[in-house]
Structures are given as structure tokens and as C-alpha cells.
Amino acid sequence: MDTAGTALVVEGLWLMVIGMSIVFSFLVMLVGALTLMSKAVARWAPDEPLPAATAGGHALARPQDDKRLIAVIGAGIQAHRRRHRP
């Protein structure tokens, strides 16, 4: 390899090290800032009560809706079986 090619490779490696150092420094500062903000919010934010969870995370269906839901699901299964016959 000639001297000019070697110099270009060395310069490219040097730029890569500088760029990766800048990105790493930025990420470290970002993690630090997020950690500080998290601690600040945990310390000074008012404690809000959590909403009461319903069974399964959804509102319970009324009995008349169950019949309609069963009919819709059955129709969907029949349509799927008609389209995808073996």
C-alpha cells in the first residue's frame, strides 16, 4: 500500500473514533438526564391514585350483547371456512 492510501485509512479510523466518541458521550448524557428527571418526578410529583381495574381490563358485557357477539363470531367463522376450504 502506498503512503497516501495508508494516510487515508488512518484518517478514516481517526474520524470514526471521534464520531463514535461523540455519539457515546451524547448517549451517556441522555441517560443521565433521563435518570435525573425520573428521580425528580418521583420525588416532587403528587401521588395520584390508580384507577380501579375491571375484570380483564375491559368493561363487562351485558347479557343481550353476548348473544349478538356470539352470532357475529359464528358468522365470521363460517365465512372463513367457506373461503378456505381444503
N, C-alpha and C positions, 0 to 999 in steps of 0.2 A: 504494500500500500504506500502511496506517496505521502509526502508531508502535508499537502493541502487536504487530502482525504482524512487523514488522522486528526488534523486540527478541526475539521468539520464534525467528526464524530465526538471529539472531546467537548466541543462547544454545545452540541446537541445534548449530550449527557448532562452537562452543567446546567443548561436551561431546564431539562427535565427535573433535576434535583431542586432547583429554585422553585419551579412551578408546583411540584408535589409538596414542598415545604410550606408554601403559601396556602395551599388547599388544606393541608393538615392543621396549620395554625388557625385558619378560619373555622374549621370544624371543632377544634378544641374550644375556641371562644364561644361558639354557638352552643355547645353542650354546657359550658359553664353558665352562660346567660340563661338557658332554659332551666337549669338546676336552681339558680338563684330566684328566678321568677316563680318556680314551683314552690320553693320554701316560703317566699313572701306571700303567695296566695294562701298557702296552708296556714300561715300564722295570722294574717290580718283579715282574711275573708270571713264573713259571718257564716256560721253553720246553719245550713238550710236543711229542714227535714226532708228525707227522701219520700217520694210519693208511694202510697201503698200499692203493692203489686197485686194484680189479679191472677187468677189461676192460669198458668201457662203464658202469662204476659198479654193475653187477649181478653176482651170482654166476653162473658158467657153468652152463647146464642140462645134465643128464645125457642121454645119447642116448635112453634109453627115455622120458624126459619129452618129447623133441622130437616123437615120433610122436603122443603124446596131445595135445600142443599143436596140432599141425597138424590133427588131427581136430576139435578144438574150434573152431579158427578156420574151418575149412571148413564146419562145421555152422552157425556164425554167419553166414557169407556166404550160404549157401543160404537160411537163414531170412530174412535181409534182402531177398534178391532175390525171394522168394515174396511178401513183404508189399508191396514197392514195384515192382510190375510196371508198365511204361509203358502 
